[in-house]
Amino acid sequence: MSQKKTIPIAVLGASGYVGGQLLTLLANHPQVRIAAATANRQAGQRAVDIFPALGSFGNIPLSTLDPHTVAQEAEIVLSALPHGESAQVLGDIARAGARVIDLSADYRFSNPKVYASTYGHAHPCPDLAESAVYGLVEFERERIPGAHIVGVPGCYPTATLLALLPLLTGGFTKLSAGVIVDAKSGVSGAGRDAKTDNLFCEVDGGVRAYNVGRHRHQPEMRFHAERIGLAGAGQIDLFFTPQVVPMSRGILASVYVRPKDGFVVDLDLVRSHFEKTYADSPFGTVLPEGSFPNTRQVTGTNRFQVALAGGEEERRLVALCAIDNLIKGAAGQGIQCMNLMLGLPEMTALPLVGTIA
Ligand SMILES: NC(=O)c1ccc[n+]([C@@H]2O[C@H](COP(=O)([O-])OP(=O)(O)OC[C@H]3O[C@@H](n4cnc5c(N)ncnc54)[C@H](OP(=O)(O)O)[C@@H]3O)[C@@H](O)[C@H]2O)c1
């Protein structure tokens, strides 16, 4: 394979956590070069001024976003702008010819009505939203290479759907009993903007639930659980309790369902369906009986760990998943999509091995 960085790409929102994580990973990408990187209030600085860890790779000027220039300079645009700010800008860029990978929520709903009811305003480019592909690679590997716009899943939906979807596709769950999702996130999930709730003294030493049953990721989980897990042929009641825990990165999602009537719970059988589902995924690990996911073991990587619990006595099935929210939950998954769109090996530039302590 050629080791020349010949493919021009742009990173929007490069001064935020996801944008910074994109630059960090792209430093090791053998075939793409950063033709443009943008910021808002921090425009005019270089990436390394904001993220010194980038070292010599970070000598990248951050410019104010001009959609026309970006579309001219880049073949593929990786966007880490806030939701609501992305839809129109990325629509303009996509219409000008560049392919778009949106890490915000603006292109995650192929049904603009669900987008409007979740985000409280009409989508400005509903035709593009309808044609966008959901970037959950493990379930959309066939559709992503030909996509013009990819809406990369949110961090909580990534962890939740990787745990939930095999329970649905395997036909193990009693749908009328609903789905309960309990997920804990590190503080970087809220972005790099200064907010009182994210100060060290507000986060350290405690665990805080927020937006219980009201989080904007709840409709996203439900929409794609029904679309992918039930092939659009059923409805799911899903209730989500998000929590912030005192760590920088990582998500642990626990997904609770009731087994369907007549299914005598056999965790080995369920695990074998998970193993088949993720057999082609270089990043997925289905843990053996008695082992459970740990965010520490996936931190700094694009990997995800899933495990199962429950049993016949409790009439309960629980699937758990751990990811790094900034990598598999955002930047890494975006690059995984980009690799497929460029016809490159899926794993290019994506770390499999994290830190050991
Ligand atoms: N954090 C996560 O774990 C995570 C996971 C999955 C998806 N996401 C999504 O990814 C996106 C970025 O998240 P983040 O955590 O990186 O947020 P962030 O740290 O707050 O970064 C936001 C970035 O967007 C820029 N920006 C803000 N308003 C803008 C505007 N009006 N026009 C142009 N640029 C603007 C900011 O520039 P300045 O800093 O220069 O103002 C910054 O570069 C969000 O949509 C988020 O929901 C985040």
PDBQT file of the ligand as one rigid body, heavy atoms in Angstrom, charges set to zero:
ROOT
HETATM    1  N1  LIG A 401     -17.531  14.497  23.485  1.00  0.00    +0.000 N 
HETATM    2  C1  LIG A 401     -17.975  13.296  23.113  1.00  0.00    +0.000 C 
HETATM    3  O1  LIG A 401     -17.713  12.275  23.791  1.00  0.00    +0.000 OA
HETATM    4  C2  LIG A 401     -18.801  13.136  21.867  1.00  0.00    +0.000 A 
HETATM    5  C3  LIG A 401     -19.090  11.844  21.420  1.00  0.00    +0.000 A 
HETATM    6  C4  LIG A 401     -19.860  11.670  20.260  1.00  0.00    +0.000 A 
HETATM    7  C5  LIG A 401     -20.311  12.788  19.570  1.00  0.00    +0.000 A 
HETATM    8  N2  LIG A 401     -20.017  14.034  20.036  1.00  0.00    +0.000 N 
HETATM    9  C6  LIG A 401     -20.506  15.177  19.245  1.00  0.00    +0.000 C 
HETATM   10  O2  LIG A 401     -19.392  15.719  18.537  1.00  0.00    +0.000 OA
HETATM   11  C7  LIG A 401     -19.531  17.142  18.417  1.00  0.00    +0.000 C 
HETATM   12  C8  LIG A 401     -18.311  17.809  19.053  1.00  0.00    +0.000 C 
HETATM   13  O3  LIG A 401     -18.272  17.458  20.428  1.00  0.00    +0.000 OA
HETATM   14  P1  LIG A 401     -17.101  17.951  21.381  1.00  0.00    +0.000 P 
HETATM   15  O4  LIG A 401     -17.259  17.190  22.635  1.00  0.00    +0.000 OA
HETATM   16  O5  LIG A 401     -15.803  17.923  20.675  1.00  0.00    +0.000 OA
HETATM   17  O6  LIG A 401     -17.524  19.500  21.622  1.00  0.00    +0.000 OA
HETATM   18  P2  LIG A 401     -16.579  20.736  21.979  1.00  0.00    +0.000 P 
HETATM   19  O7  LIG A 401     -15.395  20.242  22.743  1.00  0.00    +0.000 OA
HETATM   20  O8  LIG A 401     -17.459  21.732  22.633  1.00  0.00    +0.000 OA
HETATM   21  O9  LIG A 401     -16.087  21.270  20.548  1.00  0.00    +0.000 OA
HETATM   22  C9  LIG A 401     -16.949  21.961  19.659  1.00  0.00    +0.000 C 
HETATM   23  C10 LIG A 401     -16.155  22.459  18.464  1.00  0.00    +0.000 C 
HETATM   24  O10 LIG A 401     -17.021  23.141  17.558  1.00  0.00    +0.000 OA
HETATM   25  C11 LIG A 401     -16.576  24.494  17.360  1.00  0.00    +0.000 C 
HETATM   26  N3  LIG A 401     -17.769  25.344  17.259  1.00  0.00    +0.000 N 
HETATM   27  C12 LIG A 401     -18.663  25.639  18.240  1.00  0.00    +0.000 A 
HETATM   28  N4  LIG A 401     -19.653  26.425  17.756  1.00  0.00    +0.000 NA
HETATM   29  C13 LIG A 401     -19.363  26.628  16.449  1.00  0.00    +0.000 A 
HETATM   30  C14 LIG A 401     -20.001  27.360  15.406  1.00  0.00    +0.000 A 
HETATM   31  N5  LIG A 401     -21.140  28.068  15.624  1.00  0.00    +0.000 N 
HETATM   32  N6  LIG A 401     -19.430  27.364  14.175  1.00  0.00    +0.000 NA
HETATM   33  C15 LIG A 401     -18.296  26.683  13.938  1.00  0.00    +0.000 A 
HETATM   34  N7  LIG A 401     -17.634  25.971  14.884  1.00  0.00    +0.000 NA
HETATM   35  C16 LIG A 401     -18.174  25.937  16.121  1.00  0.00    +0.000 A 
HETATM   36  C17 LIG A 401     -15.744  24.801  18.589  1.00  0.00    +0.000 C 
HETATM   37  O11 LIG A 401     -14.807  25.840  18.296  1.00  0.00    +0.000 OA
HETATM   38  P3  LIG A 401     -14.176  26.819  19.444  1.00  0.00    +0.000 P 
HETATM   39  O12 LIG A 401     -13.756  25.906  20.566  1.00  0.00    +0.000 OA
HETATM   40  O13 LIG A 401     -13.018  27.436  18.713  1.00  0.00    +0.000 OA
HETATM   41  O14 LIG A 401     -15.232  27.769  19.842  1.00  0.00    +0.000 OA
HETATM   42  C18 LIG A 401     -15.067  23.451  18.819  1.00  0.00    +0.000 C 
HETATM   43  O15 LIG A 401     -14.001  23.286  17.907  1.00  0.00    +0.000 OA
HETATM   44  C19 LIG A 401     -20.856  17.505  19.119  1.00  0.00    +0.000 C 
HETATM   45  O16 LIG A 401     -21.877  17.572  18.167  1.00  0.00    +0.000 OA
HETATM   46  C20 LIG A 401     -21.065  16.324  20.069  1.00  0.00    +0.000 C 
HETATM   47  O17 LIG A 401     -22.423  16.118  20.407  1.00  0.00    +0.000 OA
HETATM   48  C21 LIG A 401     -19.266  14.237  21.151  1.00  0.00    +0.000 A 
ENDROOT
TORSDOF 0
